[in-house]
Amino acid sequence: MGKLFGLIGHPVSHSMSPSMHNDAFRNLNVNHHYHAFDVKEEDLEAAISGIRALGIKGFNVTIPHKVNVMKFLDEVDDEAKLIGAVNTVVNEDGRLIGYNTDGEGYLQSLLKVTGPNLQQMKTMIIGAGGAARAVFTVLSRYGVSDLHISNRTTEKAATLASECNCGQANVGVLSIEEAGERLAEYQLIINTTSVGMSPHTDDMPIVLKNLSEASVVSDLIYNPLQTKFLREAEGKGATIINGVGMFVEQGALAFEKWTGTAPDRQRMENIVLQQLGGF
């Protein structure tokens, strides 16, 4: 008999995770199933109790539950605690253990472009929310030497930097305006905000006037596949990375935690790209 896996969030009807994971199960010839469960905030505790009762073997967690779910779990991995959010839960003999694969998923997708040179790349992270915490934590752990955070509220950026610097990174905090002026100093610029996401596709998180053509520009957004931020960066000669790689890698890492088996990542990426309408 197959096992049941899933996703909890609100809303979840747009999620590509069921298609991605169910295809991976079929490709490995296992009779498991992944289902998206729409869970409102006020129903989260009851949903976790239901997951325990039903013996669901593992599940992903998305907005708005990534933080609040932690108090209903039996154990939370150290990196997920540092990030302050859980996106993957494994059911080990009735004990629910929370992890965060967002940061590691992003790192793996980034390394495909930068290689080990990443450690020497002066990096700017735009934003100071949950995604920024995951990215900052994993880049700090990897050994990136210079990590700066730009955010509309610099106090929030400073808090993130002090709490998540688990390496020896030189850390800086800048306003959005300062970041735009100093953009040429950075070899890697990462947008972790939702600015530019569909349907607000004309918005940009920062002005790219001073961008260096030698830089790598990364946007965690994958809908649209190429944001205005990435289009303008590419027009200036920069190397660009959209959010598809991170989405696929974080899902693949969750799949491995649940099953002990690595899925076909290229196949997962193809499914995501097909659903987004292009390659």
Backbone torsions as a table, in degrees:
resi	resn	phi	psi	omega
1	MET	NA	135.6	-179.2
2	GLY	-72.6	165.4	179.4
3	LYS	-105.0	156.0	-178.6
4	LEU	-106.1	133.7	175.5
5	PHE	-127.9	168.5	-177.6
6	GLY	-168.5	-172.7	178.6
7	LEU	-134.2	135.5	171.5
8	ILE	-119.1	137.8	179.5
9	GLY	179.2	-178.1	177.3
10	HIS	-157.5	112.0	-0.4
11	PRO	-85.8	168.0	179.4
12	VAL	-132.2	1.8	-175.7
13	SER	-63.4	-23.4	-178.5
14	HIS	-85.8	-8.3	-169.8
15	SER	-65.5	138.3	175.5
16	MET	-93.8	-2.7	-177.4
17	SER	-61.3	-42.5	179.3
18	PRO	-58.7	-45.2	179.6
19	SER	-61.9	-43.2	-176.8
20	MET	-65.2	-47.8	-176.3
21	HIS	-75.4	-39.1	-179.8
22	ASN	-66.2	-35.4	174.6
23	ASP	-65.7	-38.5	178.6
24	ALA	-63.8	-38.8	176.6
25	PHE	-63.4	-45.6	179.9
26	ARG	-63.1	-39.5	-178.5
27	ASN	-64.6	-29.7	178.3
28	LEU	-92.7	1.5	177.4
29	ASN	60.3	42.8	173.9
30	VAL	-117.2	146.0	-172.6
31	ASN	-91.4	42.1	177.8
32	HIS	-91.4	165.8	179.0
33	HIS	-142.2	143.4	179.8
34	TYR	-118.9	128.7	-175.8
35	HIS	-131.4	141.1	177.0
36	ALA	-90.9	124.8	179.5
37	PHE	-109.6	120.3	178.3
38	ASP	-82.0	111.4	-175.0
39	VAL	-122.6	117.2	177.4
40	LYS	-73.7	158.3	-175.3
41	GLU	-56.3	-41.6	-177.6
42	GLU	-71.4	-11.5	-178.8
43	ASP	-104.9	6.1	-172.8
44	LEU	-61.2	-48.6	-177.8
45	GLU	-60.2	-43.4	179.2
46	ALA	-64.1	-37.3	179.8
47	ALA	-64.5	-41.7	179.0
48	ILE	-65.2	-38.5	176.1
49	SER	-62.7	-39.9	177.9
50	GLY	-65.1	-38.6	177.7
51	ILE	-61.7	-42.3	177.4
52	ARG	-62.6	-46.9	-175.6
53	ALA	-65.2	-36.1	-177.9
54	LEU	-83.3	-11.1	179.5
55	GLY	71.2	29.0	175.9
56	ILE	-61.3	129.3	-167.7
57	LYS	-81.7	-17.4	178.9
58	GLY	-178.0	153.9	179.6
59	PHE	-156.0	154.7	172.6
60	ASN	-93.0	158.3	179.1
61	VAL	-127.9	128.8	176.9
62	THR	-127.7	-175.5	-177.7
63	ILE	-53.2	133.8	8.0
64	PRO	-105.8	26.1	-167.3
65	HIS	-103.4	-0.8	-170.7
66	LYS	-60.5	-29.5	-179.6
67	VAL	-92.1	-51.4	-173.9
68	ASN	-65.3	-26.3	-178.8
69	VAL	-63.0	-25.3	-174.0
70	MET	-58.4	-35.4	-176.3
71	LYS	-73.7	-10.7	179.8
72	PHE	-103.1	4.4	-178.9
73	LEU	-98.2	161.0	-179.9
74	ASP	-83.8	-26.2	-177.6
75	GLU	-156.5	146.0	176.6
76	VAL	-129.1	128.2	178.5
77	ASP	-57.0	148.9	-175.4
78	ASP	-58.9	-41.7	-179.2
79	GLU	-67.5	-37.3	176.9
80	ALA	-64.4	-36.8	175.9
81	LYS	-62.9	-42.6	-179.6
82	LEU	-64.5	-42.8	178.0
83	ILE	-69.6	-32.0	179.0
84	GLY	85.5	22.8	-178.7
85	ALA	-158.3	152.8	178.0
86	VAL	-122.1	134.3	174.6
87	ASN	-120.7	-6.0	-178.0
88	THR	-141.2	133.0	178.8
89	VAL	-127.4	134.0	177.3
90	VAL	-111.9	133.4	176.6
91	ASN	-96.3	104.4	179.2
92	GLU	-105.3	97.4	179.0
93	ASP	53.1	43.5	177.1
94	GLY	92.3	-10.0	177.2
95	ARG	-96.6	125.0	-178.8
96	LEU	-93.1	118.1	-175.8
97	ILE	-115.8	125.6	-175.3
98	GLY	-97.9	140.6	177.9
99	TYR	-133.0	167.7	170.7
100	ASN	-128.0	111.0	-179.9
101	THR	-98.3	1.5	-178.9
102	ASP	-62.4	-49.4	-177.0
103	GLY	-63.2	-50.1	-179.9
104	GLU	-65.3	-36.7	176.8
105	GLY	-62.0	-41.8	178.0
106	TYR	-65.2	-44.3	-179.2
107	LEU	-57.9	-46.3	-178.4
108	GLN	-62.8	-38.9	178.9
109	SER	-69.6	-35.4	-179.5
110	LEU	-70.3	-41.2	-178.3
111	LEU	-62.5	-25.2	177.2
112	LYS	-63.6	-23.7	-179.6
113	VAL	-100.1	-44.0	-173.4
114	THR	-89.5	-29.0	-170.2
115	GLY	65.8	-167.4	-177.5
116	PRO	-65.7	-10.9	175.6
117	ASN	-59.6	-15.1	179.8
118	LEU	-51.1	-37.7	-176.9
119	GLN	-60.2	-29.5	-177.3
120	GLN	-97.0	1.4	-175.9
121	MET	-85.3	120.3	175.2
122	LYS	-66.9	122.6	-165.8
123	THR	-120.6	137.1	172.9
124	MET	-116.6	127.5	175.2
125	ILE	-105.5	125.1	178.0
126	ILE	-97.3	121.5	-178.5
127	GLY	111.4	158.6	-179.6
128	ALA	-142.0	26.9	178.1
129	GLY	-89.9	-158.5	-177.1
130	GLY	-62.5	-40.8	179.4
131	ALA	-66.0	-38.8	178.3
132	ALA	-63.8	-38.8	178.2
133	ARG	-62.4	-41.3	179.1
134	ALA	-65.1	-45.5	-178.6
135	VAL	-66.7	-46.8	-179.5
136	PHE	-60.7	-44.6	-178.0
137	THR	-60.1	-47.7	-175.4
138	VAL	-72.7	-35.2	177.6
139	LEU	-69.6	-37.1	175.9
140	SER	-63.3	-45.2	179.2
141	ARG	-64.2	-35.5	-179.2
142	TYR	-69.8	-24.2	177.3
143	GLY	107.9	20.1	175.6
144	VAL	-62.3	128.1	-168.3
145	SER	-77.1	-34.5	-178.6
146	ASP	-127.5	114.8	-179.1
147	LEU	-124.8	113.7	178.2
148	HIS	-114.6	147.2	-179.1
149	ILE	-120.3	131.0	176.1
150	SER	-116.5	130.1	-177.2
151	ASN	-153.6	152.7	178.2
152	ARG	-59.8	-36.3	176.3
153	THR	-106.3	103.1	-174.9
154	THR	-67.8	-26.9	177.8
155	GLU	-62.2	-39.6	179.0
156	LYS	-67.0	-38.0	177.4
157	ALA	-64.5	-41.0	-179.8
158	ALA	-65.1	-38.2	177.8
159	THR	-63.8	-44.9	178.1
160	LEU	-58.2	-47.5	-177.4
161	ALA	-61.2	-40.6	-177.6
162	SER	-72.4	-31.4	-176.0
163	GLU	-86.3	-26.8	-169.2
164	CYS	-113.9	5.9	-179.0
165	ASN	-82.8	86.9	-176.7
166	CYS	-94.0	6.2	175.2
167	GLY	-116.6	-147.7	179.7
168	GLN	-116.4	30.8	-174.9
169	ALA	-67.1	142.9	167.4
170	ASN	-78.9	121.7	-171.1
171	VAL	-111.3	139.1	175.7
172	GLY	-135.4	155.7	178.7
173	VAL	-127.1	129.3	-178.2
174	LEU	-132.0	152.2	169.6
175	SER	-74.5	166.0	177.8
176	ILE	-60.5	-39.1	-179.4
177	GLU	-65.7	-45.1	178.2
178	GLU	-61.9	-40.8	-179.4
179	ALA	-61.7	-42.4	179.1
180	GLY	-62.5	-39.1	-179.9
181	GLU	-68.2	-34.4	-174.1
182	ARG	-100.9	13.7	-171.9
183	LEU	-56.6	-33.5	-177.2
184	ALA	-64.2	-17.1	-179.1
185	GLU	-74.1	-17.8	-167.1
186	TYR	-103.6	136.7	176.0
187	GLN	-89.3	-18.6	-179.1
188	LEU	-139.5	124.9	177.7
189	ILE	-123.3	128.0	-174.4
190	ILE	-124.4	120.8	173.6
191	ASN	-92.1	116.0	178.4
192	THR	-105.7	2.0	-179.4
193	THR	-86.6	174.8	177.3
194	SER	-93.4	7.2	-178.7
195	VAL	-67.4	122.0	-177.8
196	GLY	103.4	-6.4	179.5
197	MET	-72.8	147.6	176.0
198	SER	-56.8	133.9	11.7
199	PRO	-94.2	4.2	-175.3
200	HIS	-92.9	59.1	-169.1
201	THR	-78.4	-6.4	178.0
202	ASP	-91.6	-3.5	-177.7
203	ASP	-87.4	151.2	176.7
204	MET	-134.5	143.3	-177.2
205	PRO	-75.5	-20.9	-175.5
206	ILE	-159.1	151.2	177.2
207	VAL	-79.2	133.4	-173.5
208	LEU	-101.8	18.1	-177.2
209	LYS	-52.7	-40.4	-174.3
210	ASN	-99.5	17.3	-178.9
211	LEU	-67.1	137.1	175.5
212	SER	-83.4	139.7	179.2
213	GLU	-69.0	-14.1	-179.9
214	ALA	-87.3	-0.1	-174.1
215	SER	-85.9	163.7	171.1
216	VAL	-108.8	128.6	-178.9
217	VAL	-117.8	124.3	-174.6
218	SER	-120.6	136.5	176.4
219	ASP	-126.3	126.4	-179.4
220	LEU	-71.7	-13.7	178.4
221	ILE	-70.4	140.5	174.5
222	TYR	-124.8	2.8	174.7
223	ASN	-136.3	98.8	11.5
224	PRO	-76.5	162.6	179.8
225	LEU	-60.3	-35.7	177.5
226	GLN	-128.6	106.2	179.0
227	THR	-71.7	166.7	175.3
228	LYS	-59.1	-37.5	176.9
229	PHE	-55.5	-47.3	180.0
230	LEU	-72.4	-38.3	179.7
231	ARG	-61.0	-45.2	-179.7
232	GLU	-67.5	-38.4	178.1
233	ALA	-63.1	-43.7	178.7
234	GLU	-64.0	-37.6	178.1
235	GLY	-63.0	-24.5	178.1
236	LYS	-91.6	4.0	176.7
237	GLY	96.3	0.3	-178.3
238	ALA	-75.4	156.5	171.1
239	THR	-82.4	132.6	-175.8
240	ILE	-118.3	151.0	178.9
241	ILE	-137.1	124.3	175.9
242	ASN	-91.9	-175.4	-172.3
243	GLY	-87.3	1.5	-177.7
244	VAL	-62.3	-43.8	-178.5
245	GLY	-59.0	-42.8	178.7
246	MET	-64.0	-43.8	-179.0
247	PHE	-60.7	-44.6	-179.7
248	VAL	-66.5	-46.3	-177.1
249	GLU	-64.8	-42.7	-179.9
250	GLN	-64.5	-35.9	177.4
251	GLY	-68.8	-40.4	179.1
252	ALA	-64.9	-39.4	178.4
253	LEU	-65.7	-39.0	175.9
254	ALA	-63.2	-44.0	178.9
255	PHE	-57.0	-43.2	179.4
256	GLU	-64.6	-38.8	179.4
257	LYS	-65.6	-37.1	-179.4
258	TRP	-74.3	-39.5	-167.8
259	THR	-113.0	-17.5	-174.4
260	GLY	74.3	10.7	-177.1
261	THR	-126.0	139.0	178.5
262	ALA	-83.9	128.3	176.4
263	PRO	-80.3	170.7	176.0
264	ASP	-79.8	102.0	-175.3
265	ARG	-64.8	-38.1	179.8
266	GLN	-63.9	-39.5	177.9
267	ARG	-63.3	-42.0	177.8
268	MET	-61.3	-44.3	-179.8
269	GLU	-63.0	-40.7	179.7
270	ASN	-60.6	-39.7	179.3
271	ILE	-64.8	-43.6	178.8
272	VAL	-62.4	-46.0	-179.4
273	LEU	-63.6	-38.7	177.7
274	GLN	-62.2	-42.8	-179.3
275	GLN	-68.9	-28.2	179.1
276	LEU	-85.6	-7.4	172.1
277	GLY	92.2	24.2	177.5
278	GLY	179.0	164.4	175.8
279	PHE	-118.2	NA	NA
